[in-house]
Amino acid sequence: MAAVVDTLRAFFAPSTFVIDSENPGDVVARENLLDRAMGPGRRRKSSEKLRRGRVPAEGLALVARDADGHVIGTVRLWNVEAGVNREGNVVPALLLGPLAVDPAYEGKGIGGMLMRAAIQEAKSRGHGAILLVGDAAYYERFGFFTERTQHLVMPGPFERDRFLALELKEGWLEGAAGMLVASGRKLALPPVKRAA
């Protein structure tokens, strides 16, 4: 991760923001940012069903910070099973989302920088593909297209033309069919104390 962040910092040196790994202290700021950027309906999306009760994929929760260290952007990737291949084997993949930038910082390249960092980090960690539901016109510039999701479905309503994939390893999603299923680590909840 450090190499990716250093490369992006050098490329965007005049910027007033940096990409960093998310840490536990970012939770409240991230959630507030997502509420502002995406509105109250964000928790009803099909992608949310795959994220609920899970933790992001190892090393794939990133934030953008302003010069004072405040969270102004976020992206996370989640472990999923993208159906099965022709041989009947589960196809591991990542689900990206949500990607959000504080509305006060839109148009400054923060979303694109978060996307490039997330893709590079996922690739460096050996993942085969990233899927997402989003605006094709925005995500196509990063290599996401509908071709590899034709035989995959989300758990709940989704718009087929917004269900996109990027193969990090050529042919990874070849023949993949079925429903996306969450496969990441479950969120550890604190133990419940029972009355004596």
Secondary structure, DSSP 8 states (H G I E B T S, - for coil): -HHHHHHHHHHTTT-SEEEEE--GGGHHHHHHHHHHHH-GGGGGSHHHHHHTTB---TT-EEEEEETTS-EEEEEEEEEEEEEE-TTS-EEEEEEE---EE-GGGTTSSHHHHHHHHHHHHHHHTT--EEEEES-HHHHGGGT-BSGGGTTEE-SS---GGGEEEEESSTTTTTT-EEEEEE-S-B----------
